[in-house]
Amino acid sequence: MNVLEVSGLQASIGGSRILRGIDLTIPEKSVFCLMGRNGVGKTSTLKSIMGLLAAEKGQINLTGTELKGMRPEARAHLGLAYVPQGRDIFPHMTVEENLHIGPIARGRKLNGELERIYTLFPILKEFLPRKGGMLSGGQQQQLAIGRALLTNPKLLILDEPTEGIQPNIIDQIGDAIKMLRAEGQMSILLVEQYLDFCKELGDVFTILERGTVAAAGKMSDLSEEMIKEFLTV
C-alpha cells in the first residue's frame, strides 16, 4: 500500500512554471528521498503537497483521500506533518510550550507521546524550560521534528533537516529516522542535499531536474552515473 501518490503535479510561482508534471509514489513504512540540485523544484513539491503552493494540475492522494483544493490545516488533520527549512519553531516560547502547541491546536491531550519524543531526542527533556530561540540550530531542528511527531502523522515531511547542523546532531537525527522507520507507524518524505545521509536512510528515491522527474527507484539502484548527471555540483 502507498501512503502518498502524486501524479502530473504542476505549479507556478510568479507566472513561471516550477513543477512540470511531477509523479511520486511513497510506500507505507518507508523513507522516501526527494533529491536534486538546488532550484529544481524539491521544496515547491513539498509545499504543493502541503497546500502552501497551489497545484494547477495533477492529483495528490493521501491514503485514498484526494488533497487537491484542501487547506493546509485540513491536510495536516488527515496525517501530513511538515518540518520546513528554517524549522519555524516559536522562539519566545519554551521547549515544553512548543511541544504542546500542536496537540492544543487539535484539542487533544498527550498520553505518553512525550516520552517517545524524549527517547528520540533526550536533550529536549533537559531543556524543557528553555526558550526555543536559545537552542542551537541542531536542537531547534530536533524540537521541530519532535513537535511534528506529536501530531501522529501518516507522512512526516522533512525539508533539508541536516542543513547547517553540527555532525553529532546529524547523527542523532539519522538515528531518530531509523527508529521511526523501524516502528513502522509512518512514512518519511526527506528532501536532503547530503547524499550519504540519503543513501544510509532511504528506501526509495526520486531525482528532480528542472521541475520534472529525471530518475526514480530503490535506493540500491542509485548509480554513480545518476549521481554525476543529476546530483553532483
Secondary structure, DSSP 8 states (H G I E B T S, - for coil): -EEEEEEEEEEEETTEEEEEEEEEEEETT-EEEEE-STTSSHHHHHHHHHTSS--SEEEEEETTEE-TT--HHHHHHHTEEEE-TT----TTSBHHHHHHHHHHHTT---SSHHHHHHHH-HHHHHTTTSBGGGS-HHHHHHHHHHHHHTT--SEEEEESTTTT--HHHHHHHHHHHHHHHHHTS-EEEEE-S-HHHHHHH-SEEEEEETTEEEEEEEGGG--HHHIIIII--
